[in-house]
Amino acid sequence: MIVTCTPNPSLDRTVEVDRLRRGEVQRLTATSVHPGGKGVNVARALHRNDHRTHAVVPIGGPEGDQFAALLRAVGVPMSTVAVDASIRVNVTIAESDGTTTKLNAEGAPLTPDACERLWSETVGLAEGGGWVAGCGSLPPGVDGDFYAALVERGRRAGCRTAVDASGPALAEAVAVGPSLIKPNYHELSELTGVPLATFGDAVHVAKGLCDRGVGAVLVSLGVDGALLVTSDEVLYGDSAPVTVRSTVGAGDALLAGFLARGAAGADALATGLAWATAACRLPGSTMPGPEHLDPSLVRLHDGYPLDRMLKGD
């Protein structure tokens, strides 16, 4: 069982245009609305590919009602914690050339009691060997140690723990040694305070995190692919070029595929890359199903190009 905790869920509305022209009235070419937030996307991807999962989220307001209805409609098991304010609505503008502009709201505040219920529900569902995945930004009223507390509680309950976050929330989680973290290029640089110009830079700082007690570092590199770094190995993979419709949720699909395949080794990295590549070819934050996956697009490399420059996108 893979249980996701998303303290700052959202309604994700995506609008598509040929090209965004600021200050003009434009007609949309397509629109979509999905229940969102990083952990929710991970759960949606896992469920769509027939893996056992459960999403734990705070819900409030009419937007929360719509969110819950959308998640129920696709059959994702969920547990909710009631909050007073409405959850946020995020807007993504996707252009035909693959350019994605995201407008993210702050989110609904969480009380200490709501945080406690989120931790308890998440860990209780995964207790005894499951995965606890804490994902996404923190809303107002939540301390930076939210994911650190989740990791510690999960460990005591015999769970493996993954964190996909940024800023102080990720830094504090790293300090208590989660089983896995999934930063992107920018988040890894911010976490370590090291500018990442090359693949070698990324590998070096990820190795340093493993030396500090992190079990594995899965680094999403956008068009450059992904790195998997542990104390014992470094694996690198990417995918053949595809026509990108939306990059929203691609990193979440990467994490979902990686966890689904066992969260270790080349097969898990290849599966994560296949899911992420498929997500890029779909509208909005649509999560891929088996019919969208094309493993032949994934390329695992015998080594990693230490001196090659990272694009950072």
N, C-alpha and C positions, 0 to 999 in steps of 0.2 A: 504494500500500500504506500502510495506517495501522497502525503497530505500537504497542501499548500496553505500558507497563511499570508493574506494580502491585507495589510492594515489600511491601505488607501485605494480601495477599488474605484472604478469609474465607469461611466457610460462613454464608450469611445465612438464618436461620430466621425466618419471619414467622408470627405467630399473630393471628387476627382474633377480636374480641369485639364484642358490641353496644355495651357501655360498660365501661371498666375500673373495677372497684370494689376499691380497695386493701384487703387483709386478708381478702378473701372467696374462697371456692372458686367458680370460674366455669367454664362449658363454652365451649369454643372453637367458633366458627362455621366456621372454615376454617384450614388450615395449609399452608405451602409452604416448600421449601428450595431455594435457588439458589446457584451459585458466585458469590461476590461480591468486592467491592473496586471502586473507581471505574473503574480501567482495564479490569478484566474486564467490567464492565457496558457500557462503551463498545464493547469488542470484540464482546460478545454482540449489542448493538443493530445494529452494522454488519453482522455476519455474517447476522443474521436478515433484513436488507434487501439482501442480496446484494452487499455491498461488501467488497473484499479487505482483510483484517485479520489480525493475529496477536497473541496475548496472551503476554507474558513474565511469569512469576510464580515466586516461591520456593515450594517444596512440602515439607511435612514432616508425619509422624505419620499416624494413621488418618483424621483430619479432612482432611489433605492428599490422601489416597487417594480419599476420597469426593468432595472438590472436583474432582479431576482426572477422575474418572469422570463426574460431572455435566457438566463442560465438554466432554468427549469426546462425550457423548450428544447434545449439541446441535450438534456438528460444528465448534466454534470451533477453528481451528488454534492450537496453543500450544507454547511452549518452557518447560521447567521447570528450576529450579536447586534442587538438593536441600539442605535444611537439617535440622538435628537435631530441633528442637522442632516440635510440632504447630502448624499454622496456627490462627488464632482462629475462634471461633464468635460471631457477632453475633445478637442477638435483637431483633426489631421487634414491637411491639404496635400493631396497627392497629384503631382503633375505627370504628364505622359512620358517624360524623359526619365522618370524614376526619382526625381527630386521630391523629398518629403519634408513638409513643414508642420511641426507639432505645436499646438497651443494647449498647454496643460494647466488646469486649475489647481488650487492649493489642496482642497479636500476637506472632509468633515472632521472636526476635532474629536479626539478620543479621550475619555476620562481614564484615570488609573484603573477603575473597576472594569471598564470595557477592555483594556489591555490585558488584565488578569484573565478575563473570560476567553479572549482570543488565545492566549498561551495555553490555558487549561484544555480547551476544546481541541486545539491542534495536536498537542502532545498526547492527549488521551486517545485520539484516533490512531496515532502511529505507534503507540507504545509496544515495546517488545520486538523491535527489529525493522520497523518501517522507516521511511524517509520523512523528515520534516523539512520543508522548503519555505523559508521566509523570503519574500520577494517584494521589491518595489520601494517607492518613497514612503516617508513617514508623514502623516498628517499633523496639523497643529495639535499641540498639547501632549505630544509623545516624545519622550526622552530619547537621546541617541543610542541608549543601551537596549532598545527594544529587541533587536535581533540577537544581541549577546545573551539576554535573558532567555530567549527562545532556544538558543543553542544549548545553554547550560541545562535547562529543564529537559530538553530532548535527550541529551546525553544521559542524564540520570534515569530516564525512562527506557534506556536501551535503544534509542533511535539514532539513525545516521542523520546528519544535518547539512543542509545546503543553504547558502545565502546569496541572493542576487540583489545587491543594493549599492549605494554610493555614499560618499562623504563620511561624516562621523558615524553613521549607522553601520557602514561596512567596516570602518576602522575598529570600532568597539567589538564587532563580531569577530574579526580576525584575532583580536587579543585573547579570545577564549577558545580558539582552535576548532572551527567547524570542520566537518569532513570534506566540504567542497565549497569554494566560492566561484562565482561566474562574473567577473568584471569584464567590461569592454575595454578597449584600448585607452580611452580617456579616463575611465574610473580607476584602472590600474596605475596610471601615471599620477592621478590625484592622490590615491591611497599611499603610494610609496614616496611621493615627492620627487620622482625622477622623470625627466623628459624622455620619452621613448621614441627614439629616432629609427631604430632598427629592430629586427627580430631578436637579435642577440640581447638588446636592452630588455625586451619584454621577458625573455627566458631568464635572464639574470635576476630581475626583481621578483619574478614568480617563484624561482627557486628559493630566494630569501624568505618569502612568505611561508613556504613549506618548512624551512628550517625553524620558523617561529611556531610551528604547530598546526598549520593548515594542512589538511590531508591531501588536497589536490586543488589546482587552479586551472579552471577552464576559461581561457581568454578569447572572447569573440572579437574578431578583427575586421568586421565588415567585409569589404570586397577582398581582403587579404586572407579570409578563411578563419581558422581557429587554431589555437595552441592548447594542448593538454600537458600540464607540468605537474610532476610529483617529485618526491625526493629521489626516486629511482629512474625516472624516464622523462623524455620530452617527445611528444608526438605532434605532428603538424599536418593539417589537411586543408584543402580548399575545394571549390567546385568550379566546374566549367562555367563560362559566362552565360547568363540567362537574361531574358527581358524582365526587368523589375517593374512590378506594378505598385507595390507598397512594401517598405521595410519595417513597418510597425509590427512588433511582435516577433520578428525574426530571431532575436536573441532569446526570447522566451521559448520558441520552438526548438532552438538549439539545446537549451537546458532540458526541455521535456524529452527530446529524443535521447539525449545522453543518459538521463536517469532511467528511461524505459529500457535501455539496453544494458543496464547494470552499473553504470557510472564508473567504468574503469576500462582502460585499454583502447585499442584501435577500433574495435567494432562499435564501442559506445561513441567514440568521436565521429566515426563515419555516419552513424545513425543520426546523431545530432546535426551534422552538416546537411544531411539529406532532408531532414525536417525543416531546417532553417532556409535552405534553398527553395524548397517548395512553398514556404510561407511568403517569400519575396515575390513569387509569381501570382499571388492571390490578392484580391482587393481588401483594403482596410486592414483590420487585425484578424482576418479569417485564419484559422488554424488548419493546417493540412490534414487530410485523411489519407488512408492507404492508396486511394486512387490518384493522389497528387504526387506521390513519392517516386523519384527516379534515382535510385542509388548509383546508376552509371555516371551521373554527373559529378559524383564525389571523387576527389583525388587525394589519396593519402601518400605522403612523401617519405622516402627512406630517411631523410635528414631534414633540417630546417635551415633556411638561408640566413646565417648569422648576420651577414653584412648587408642584406637587402633592406632598403628603406621601407618603412611602414607608411601606408597612405593615411591611416587613421580615420577612415570613413566606414 
